[in-house]
Amino acid sequence: MDLLENTTGEIVSNRHPWEIARYSIIEEKVKKMYDHFNGINVVLIDIGCGDSYVVSKLSTQYNFKKIYGIDINFNDEIIQNLSAQYKNINFVNSLNNVEINNNFNYIYLLNDVIEHIENDIDFLQNLKDKFFNNLNKSFLFITVPAFNFVFSKHDIDLGHFRRYKISNLFKYNYILKMSVFESGYFFILPLIARFLSKIISLIFNQKPNKIGVSDWNHSKGITKLTVSLLKLDYFISKKIFYQFPGLSTFIIFKK
């Protein structure tokens, strides 16, 4: 969850199904990258980690050499709270506080981050200059919201500057100079739902009451059912329509 939605960094007890289902996809891809390095000297760096839901769960599933959770919105209080909860993660609010070593293998996560950055080109160039120019072995895993035709006030409220087609992500390789390890879309049904929601909101001039995934207040049973549907949606799209449009798109670059 973005810190725009969780301003304290405290643990959220009722996660949105989208977050839970998306985590299972992220974990699947991280496992591929981790296994590619045979689990040896792997460092995980989650850039824009928000309230650290993803990085904290990954920290319990894999034996990383070192783990960083980075978010520019961290203040001292949030860092202190998160560090007390997850003692094996280094929480920092700047890329300058990250130490790299060419003897290690790196997995970088940029999960739903660059849509928040107005000048994404300069950001990725700075990332390349700081990390990838000096490392022999690394992965960069990017996820972003897909398709500008569903761009709405919801995106504006969340601080999004754009949504993406997968072809937009491939163009980032002009900057990164890395090979593409994997790419695709996920969550077909939510894309349809978001499109219908945008049409309805335009017709009736409706405005969302709360921002993003923080508005989920349904029962555990409904949450589990919705997560199962999203996972089934992903399974079908991966097996049959892997390049079929979805609410989110991803790309994994490899060096």
GIVENJO-V90090 format. One record per residue. RES is the residue in one letter. SS is DSSP state (@ for helix, = for strand, . for the rest). PHI is phi as a letter, one per 40 degrees, with the letter a starting at -180 (none if undefined). PSI is psi in radians with two decimals (999 if undefined). Layout:
# GIVENJO-V90090
res ss phi psi
RES SS PHI PSI
RES SS PHI PSI
This chain:
# GIVENJO-V90090
res ss phi psi
M . none 2.37
D . c 2.58
L . c -0.24
L . c -0.50
E . c -0.49
N . b 1.66
T . c -0.14
T . b -0.34
G . g 0.08
E . c 2.77
I . c 2.32
V . c 2.22
S . c -0.44
N . b 1.50
R . c 2.54
H . c 2.46
P @ d -0.61
W @ d -0.75
E @ c -0.76
I @ c -0.81
A @ c -0.70
R @ c -0.65
Y @ d -0.70
S @ c -0.58
I @ c -0.79
I @ d -0.78
E @ c -0.68
E @ c -0.76
K @ c -0.69
V @ c -0.67
K @ d -0.72
K @ c -0.77
M @ c -0.74
Y @ c -0.79
D @ c -0.55
H @ d -0.59
F . c 0.11
N . f 0.43
G . g 0.29
I . c 2.14
N . f 0.81
V = c 2.22
V = b 2.27
L = b 2.24
I = b 1.91
D = c 1.85
I = c 2.16
G . g 0.83
C . c -0.12
G . g -2.29
D . c 0.18
S . g 0.41
Y @ d -0.84
V @ c -0.91
V @ c -0.58
S @ c -0.67
K @ c -0.72
L @ c -0.58
S @ c -0.37
T @ c -0.18
Q @ b -0.33
Y . b 2.67
N . c 1.31
F . c 2.55
K . c -0.68
K = a 2.65
I = b 2.33
Y = b 2.37
G = b 2.04
I = b 2.31
D . a 2.23
I . c -0.28
N . c 0.02
F . c 2.30
N . b 3.13
D @ c -0.65
E @ c -0.77
I @ c -0.76
I @ d -0.73
Q @ c -0.78
N @ c -0.83
L @ c -0.69
S @ c -0.56
A @ c -0.58
Q @ c -0.69
Y . b 1.54
K . c -0.26
N . c 0.11
I . b 2.38
N = c 1.91
F = c 2.20
V = a 2.85
N . b 0.26
S . a 2.49
L @ c -0.41
N @ c -0.26
N @ c 0.15
V . b 2.22
E . c 2.33
I . b 2.68
N . a 2.17
N . c -0.13
N . c -0.16
F . b 2.84
N = b 2.29
Y = b 2.40
I = b 2.03
Y = b 2.31
L = b 2.30
L = b 1.26
N = c 1.88
D . f 1.00
V . b -0.90
I @ c -0.30
E @ c -0.28
H @ c -0.11
I . b 2.08
E . c -0.82
N . b 1.42
D @ c -0.50
I @ c -0.85
D @ c -0.66
F @ c -0.84
L @ c -0.58
Q @ c -0.75
N @ c -0.67
L @ c -0.77
K @ c -0.81
D @ c -0.65
K @ c -0.70
F . b -1.00
F @ c -0.41
N @ c -0.45
N @ b 0.10
L . b 2.44
N . c -0.61
K . b 2.00
S = a 2.73
F = b 2.58
L = b 2.05
F = b 1.97
I = b 2.27
T = b 2.53
V = a 2.76
P = c 2.51
A = b 2.56
F . g 1.98
N @ c -0.30
F @ c -0.22
V @ b 0.20
F . c 2.29
S . a -3.05
K @ c -0.54
H @ d -0.78
D @ c -0.73
I @ c -0.75
D @ c -0.55
L . c -0.03
G . g 0.46
H . c 2.39
F . c -0.36
R . a 2.88
R . b 2.98
Y = b 2.62
K . c 2.80
I @ c -0.50
S @ c -0.53
N @ c -0.66
L @ c -0.64
F @ c -0.56
K . c -0.38
Y . c -0.33
N @ c -0.26
Y @ c -0.49
I @ c -0.85
L @ c -0.54
K . f 0.84
M . b 2.83
S = c 2.71
V = c 2.09
F = c -0.69
E = a 2.68
S = a 2.86
G = i -3.08
Y = b 2.85
F = a 2.73
F . g 1.36
I @ c -0.89
L @ c -0.74
P @ c -0.51
L @ c -0.77
I @ c -0.77
A @ c -0.72
R @ c -0.69
F @ c -0.80
L @ c -0.68
S @ c -0.68
K @ c -0.74
I @ c -0.79
I @ c -0.74
S @ c -0.59
L @ c -0.68
I @ c -0.78
F @ b 0.06
N . f 0.76
Q . c 2.60
K . b 2.42
P . c 2.49
N . c -0.59
K . b 2.92
I . c 2.22
G @ g -2.51
V @ c 0.00
S @ c -0.14
D @ c 0.14
W . c 2.09
N . b 0.56
H . c 2.99
S . c 2.87
K @ c -0.62
G @ c -0.80
I @ c -0.66
T @ c -0.84
K @ c -0.72
L @ c -0.77
T @ c -0.71
V @ c -0.77
S @ c -0.71
L @ c -0.71
L @ c -0.69
K @ c -0.67
L @ c -0.72
D @ d -0.83
Y @ c -0.75
F @ d -0.79
I @ c -0.78
S @ c -0.64
K @ c -0.69
K @ c -0.54
I . b -0.81
F . b 0.96
Y . c -0.50
Q . c 0.19
F . c 2.49
P . d 2.56
G . a 3.04
L . c -0.45
S = b 2.71
T = b 2.74
F = a 2.79
I = a 2.50
I = b 2.06
F = c 2.56
K = b 2.39
K . b 999
